[in-house]
């Protein structure tokens, strides 16, 4: 058994050695340095409110300056970190005397009040709680979600530091046990059922795992298929996690937490289409909207395990299982090919150019057209055994 496992994971182990030699591992000292005290957060909020009060005392309309989180103009790329906000980036003025922004101004002030009380009392609330406590002012859950991130960026702190949590949508399974902040022991080793990703990732401690790798699975349907086919037992020890499409913050934080704690290879299994590739890039390099939290969210060591465009040709996936690229797909693919993290990764660039030339895409489920359990019995085991990642 031992020699078979050693042979099965020899390429994965080589990759781990390579990653540990090449990737800068953040030390505990650096991590402590980045933590900001509750007192400092309260002071930053007080300083913002003081500016508002000062403007009012001068008979001037108060203005809040929110860092812009929607464009590439404020973003730089660092291979070791991913997408991050440049210093001196552009800001958006939210004026209290302008009809188009007065409501947003009031919403931000209300959120500052809520956050101040949470931090002061060392209590927590979900974004959903905040919305339902004042639905008339906020209008929608989406407004609260965006404004909390705006405030986080404005104060230069993580959302967790604001004592605001979000409900998780992701699932995790495999060789993993840990303790929640409240002392609850979580065991992810059940072969048939997954565990919901924690809504308080920063509070997780006492992580125990012998996993050789972590596999990010793009879609819930594929994740469930892996569970049904007993993948975690067949490829034991390992961990699989899904953010069920575009990942929420907690799923991304969990992947980063596992990388920091275990330092094992992290692979991505996504559809061979522009949307799947972009989702993988979010885990690896981050997103423009959350670039201000890149240091705690991205895992630049993520490797693309599948489904590769070159796999479609190599495995001779039947043509009726392939889907023509739409104009929207082609536009997204062009956008991805122009991004700095793709232009600096020649192997990924080659795969995307192959998709562009072939003008077809494929879902992971297309492998079932070769054989019903081809994904779990042949494709993934061989990929992991022989190093079929880029």
C-alpha positions in Angstrom: 0.0 0.0 0.0 2.8 2.4 1.0 4.8 1.8 -2.2 1.7 2.1 -4.3 0.8 5.5 -2.7 4.4 6.7 -3.1 4.3 5.9 -6.8 0.8 7.4 -7.2 1.8 10.7 -5.6 5.5 10.9 -6.7 4.8 13.7 -9.2 2.6 15.6 -6.7 5.4 15.3 -4.1 7.9 16.6 -6.6 5.6 19.6 -7.2 5.3 20.3 -3.5 9.1 20.4 -3.1 9.3 22.7 -6.1 6.6 25.0 -4.7 8.2 25.2 -1.3 11.5 26.2 -2.9 10.0 28.8 -5.2 7.1 30.3 -3.3 7.6 32.8 -0.6 6.0 31.5 2.6 4.7 34.2 4.8 6.2 34.0 8.3 4.3 34.2 11.5 6.1 37.5 12.2 4.8 39.0 8.9 1.3 37.7 9.6 1.2 39.3 13.1 2.5 42.6 11.6 -0.5 42.7 9.2 -3.1 42.2 11.9 -4.8 45.5 12.9 -6.2 46.0 16.4 -9.9 46.7 17.1 -8.8 50.0 18.6 -7.0 51.0 15.4 -10.2 50.2 13.4 -12.3 52.3 15.7 -9.8 55.2 15.3 -10.0 55.0 11.5 -13.8 55.1 11.6 -13.6 58.0 14.1 -11.3 59.9 11.7 -13.7 59.5 8.8 -16.7 60.8 11.0 -14.5 63.6 12.2 -14.0 64.8 8.7 -17.8 64.7 8.1 -18.4 66.7 11.3 -15.7 69.2 10.4 -17.2 69.8 6.9 -20.6 70.4 8.5 -19.1 72.9 11.0 -17.8 74.9 8.1 -21.2 74.8 6.3 -19.7 72.6 3.7 -21.4 69.4 2.3 -19.5 66.4 3.5 -17.9 64.1 0.9 -16.6 60.6 1.3 -13.8 59.3 -0.9 -14.2 55.6 -1.8 -11.3 53.9 -3.6 -12.4 52.7 -7.1 -12.7 48.9 -7.2 -14.2 48.5 -10.7 -11.4 49.1 -13.2 -8.0 47.8 -14.2 -6.5 51.3 -14.0 -5.8 51.0 -10.3 -4.5 47.4 -10.5 -1.0 46.0 -10.7 0.1 42.4 -11.0 2.7 40.6 -8.9 3.4 36.9 -9.6 3.9 36.3 -5.9 0.6 38.0 -4.8 -1.7 38.3 -7.8 -3.8 41.4 -8.5 -3.3 44.2 -6.1 -4.3 47.8 -5.7 -1.6 50.4 -6.7 -0.7 53.1 -4.3 -2.4 56.4 -5.0 -5.2 54.8 -6.9 -8.3 56.7 -8.1 -11.2 57.4 -5.8 -14.9 58.0 -6.3 -16.5 61.0 -4.5 -19.7 60.2 -2.7 -21.3 63.6 -2.0 -24.0 64.3 0.6 -25.5 67.2 -1.4 -25.8 65.4 -4.7 -29.2 63.7 -5.4 -27.5 60.8 -7.2 -25.2 59.9 -4.3 -27.0 61.2 -1.1 -28.6 57.9 -0.4 -25.3 56.1 -0.8 -23.7 58.6 1.6 -26.4 57.9 4.2 -26.0 54.1 3.7 -22.2 54.3 4.3 -22.7 56.4 7.5 -25.2 53.9 8.8 -22.8 51.0 8.1 -20.0 52.9 9.9 -22.3 53.1 12.9 -23.2 49.4 12.8 -19.5 48.4 12.3 -18.4 50.7 15.1 -20.8 49.1 17.5 -19.8 45.6 16.4 -16.1 46.2 16.8 -16.6 48.1 20.1 -18.7 45.2 21.6 -16.5 42.5 20.0 -19.6 40.9 18.4 -20.3 39.8 14.9 -23.1 40.2 12.3 -23.7 38.8 8.9 -24.3 41.0 5.9 -27.8 39.5 5.8 -28.4 40.6 9.4 -27.3 44.2 8.5 -29.6 44.3 5.4 -32.7 43.0 7.2 -32.2 45.4 10.1 -32.7 48.3 7.7 -34.2 47.1 4.4 -35.7 50.5 3.6 -32.4 52.4 3.7 -30.3 49.7 1.9 -32.9 48.6 -0.7 -31.1 45.4 -1.6 -28.7 42.8 -0.2 -26.4 43.5 -3.1 -26.1 47.2 -1.9 -24.9 46.1 1.5 -22.5 43.5 0.1 -20.8 46.1 -2.1 -20.7 48.9 0.5 -19.1 46.6 3.1 -16.3 45.8 0.7 -16.0 49.6 -0.1 -15.6 50.4 3.6 -13.1 47.6 4.0 -11.1 49.0 1.1 -11.5 52.6 2.4 -10.2 51.7 5.9 -7.5 49.3 4.4 -8.6 46.4 6.6 -10.1 42.9 5.8 -13.9 42.4 6.0 -13.3 40.1 8.9 -11.7 42.9 10.8 -15.0 44.9 10.5 -16.7 42.0 12.4 -19.0 41.5 9.4 -19.4 37.8 8.2 -21.0 36.3 5.1 -22.9 33.1 4.8 -20.8 30.5 3.0 -22.0 28.7 -0.2 -19.0 26.4 -0.6 -18.5 22.8 0.4 -15.4 20.8 1.5 -14.6 17.2 2.0 -11.6 14.9 2.5 -8.7 14.3 4.9 -9.3 17.4 7.1 -10.3 18.1 10.7 -10.2 21.5 12.5 -11.7 23.5 15.3 -14.1 26.5 14.8 -13.5 29.6 16.9 -16.4 28.6 19.3 -14.7 25.2 20.0 -16.8 23.1 17.6 -14.8 20.3 16.1 -15.3 19.8 12.4 -14.5 16.5 10.7 -14.6 16.5 6.8 -13.7 12.9 6.4 -17.2 11.5 5.7 -17.1 9.8 2.3 -20.7 10.6 1.3 -21.4 14.0 2.8 -19.6 17.3 2.5 -19.2 20.0 5.1 -20.2 23.6 4.5 -17.3 26.0 4.3 -17.0 28.0 7.6 -18.3 31.5 7.7 -15.5 32.5 10.0 -12.3 31.2 8.3 -10.0 33.4 10.4 -11.3 31.7 13.6 -10.3 28.2 12.4 -7.5 26.6 14.4 -5.9 23.1 15.1 -6.0 22.0 11.5 -5.1 18.3 11.2 -4.6 16.8 7.7 -2.3 14.4 5.9 -3.6 15.5 2.5 -1.2 15.2 -0.4 -3.1 17.9 -2.4 -6.2 20.1 -2.5 -8.5 20.0 -5.5 -10.6 23.0 -6.3 -13.7 21.9 -8.2 -15.5 24.6 -10.2 -19.1 23.3 -10.1 -21.2 21.7 -7.4 -22.5 19.0 -9.8 -18.9 17.8 -10.4 -18.1 18.0 -6.7 -21.1 15.8 -5.9 -20.0 13.4 -8.6 -16.6 13.0 -7.0 -18.3 12.4 -3.6 -20.6 9.8 -5.2 -17.7 8.0 -6.8 -15.8 8.0 -3.5 -12.9 10.0 -5.0 -11.5 11.1 -1.6 -11.1 7.5 -0.6 -9.7 6.3 -3.9 -7.1 9.2 -4.0 -6.6 9.3 -0.2 -5.3 11.4 1.4 -6.7 14.6 -0.3 -9.1 17.5 0.2 -11.7 18.6 -2.4 -13.5 22.0 -2.2 -16.0 23.8 -4.3 -17.2 27.4 -4.3 -20.2 26.3 -6.5 -19.2 28.5 -9.5 -17.8 32.0 -9.0 -16.3 31.6 -5.5 -17.6 33.5 -2.5 -15.1 35.1 -0.1 -15.1 32.3 2.4 -14.3 29.6 -0.2 -11.3 31.7 -1.4 -10.2 32.3 2.2 -10.5 28.6 3.0 -8.3 27.6 0.0 -5.7 30.2 1.2 -6.0 28.9 4.8 -5.3 25.3 3.6 -2.3 26.5 1.5 -0.9 28.4 4.5 -1.4 25.5 6.9 -0.5 22.6 4.8 1.8 23.9 1.9 0.6 21.1 -0.4 -0.2 21.5 -4.1 -3.5 23.1 -5.0 -5.1 22.0 -8.3 -8.1 23.4 -10.1 -10.7 21.3 -12.0 -12.8 23.6 -14.2 -14.7 23.5 -17.5 -12.6 24.0 -20.6 -14.3 27.3 -21.3 -13.5 31.0 -20.7 -15.9 31.2 -17.7 -14.2 28.2 -16.0 -10.7 29.6 -16.7 -11.8 33.0 -15.1 -13.0 31.2 -12.0 -9.7 29.4 -11.7 -7.9 32.8 -12.1 -9.9 34.3 -9.2 -8.6 31.6 -6.8 -5.1 31.9 -8.2 -4.6 35.6 -8.8 -7.7 37.3 -7.3 -10.2 39.7 -8.7 -10.2 43.4 -9.5 -13.0 44.1 -7.0 -11.2 42.4 -4.1 -7.6 43.3 -5.1 -7.2 45.3 -1.8 -7.4 41.9 0.1 -5.1 40.0 -2.3 -2.5 39.1 0.4 -5.1 37.0 2.3 -7.1 35.7 -0.6 -4.9 34.6 -3.5 -3.0 31.3 -3.9 -0.6 32.0 -6.8 0.6 28.3 -6.6 -2.7 27.0 -8.0 -2.1 24.6 -10.9 -4.6 24.0 -13.8 -5.2 20.2 -13.6 -8.1 20.1 -16.1 -10.2 20.2 -18.2 -7.5 21.4 -20.6 -8.3 22.3 -24.2 -5.4 20.1 -25.2 -7.1 17.2 -23.3 -10.1 17.4 -25.7 -7.8 16.5 -28.6 -5.6 14.1 -26.7 -8.5 12.1 -25.4 -10.5 12.4 -28.6 -13.6 13.6 -26.8 -16.5 13.0 -29.2 -17.5 16.0 -31.3 -21.1 15.9 -30.2 -19.9 16.5 -26.6 -18.1 19.7 -27.7 -19.9 23.1 -27.7 -19.1 25.9 -30.2 -17.8 29.1 -28.6 -20.3 31.9 -28.5 -19.4 35.5 -29.3 -19.5 36.2 -25.6 -17.1 33.3 -25.0 -14.7 34.7 -27.7 -14.8 38.2 -26.2 -14.1 36.8 -22.7 -11.2 34.7 -24.1 -9.7 37.7 -25.8 -10.0 39.6 -22.5 -8.3 36.8 -20.6 -5.5 36.5 -23.1 -4.7 40.2 -22.6 -4.5 40.0 -18.8 -1.0 40.2 -17.2 -1.3 36.9 -15.4 -1.9 35.1 -18.6 0.7 36.9 -20.8 3.3 35.8 -18.1 2.1 32.2 -18.1 3.0 30.7 -21.5 1.5 27.3 -20.8 -1.8 28.7 -19.9 -1.6 31.1 -22.9 -1.0 28.1 -25.2 -4.0 26.3 -23.9 -6.3 29.3 -24.3 -4.9 30.0 -27.8 -5.8 26.3 -28.7 -9.3 27.0 -27.5 -9.4 30.1 -29.6 -8.3 28.3 -32.7 -10.5 25.3 -32.3 -13.5 27.5 -31.5 -15.0 24.9 -29.1 -15.4 24.5 -25.4 -16.4 21.5 -23.2 -17.8 20.9 -19.7 -16.1 18.4 -17.4 -19.2 16.2 -17.8 -18.2 15.7 -21.5 -15.7 13.1 -20.3 -18.6 10.8 -19.5 -19.1 10.5 -23.3 -15.9 8.4 -23.2 -17.0 6.3 -20.3 -19.4 6.8 -17.4 -16.8 7.0 -14.7 -13.9 8.2 -16.8 -13.4 11.4 -14.7 -12.9 9.7 -11.4 -11.4 6.3 -12.4 -9.0 7.3 -15.2 -8.7 11.0 -16.0 -8.0 12.4 -12.5 -5.9 9.5 -11.2 -3.7 9.6 -14.3 -3.4 13.4 -14.3 -2.2 13.3 -10.7 0.1 10.3 -11.1 1.8 11.5 -14.3 1.9 15.3 -13.6 -0.7 16.3 -16.2 -1.1 19.9 -15.0 0.0 23.3 -16.3 
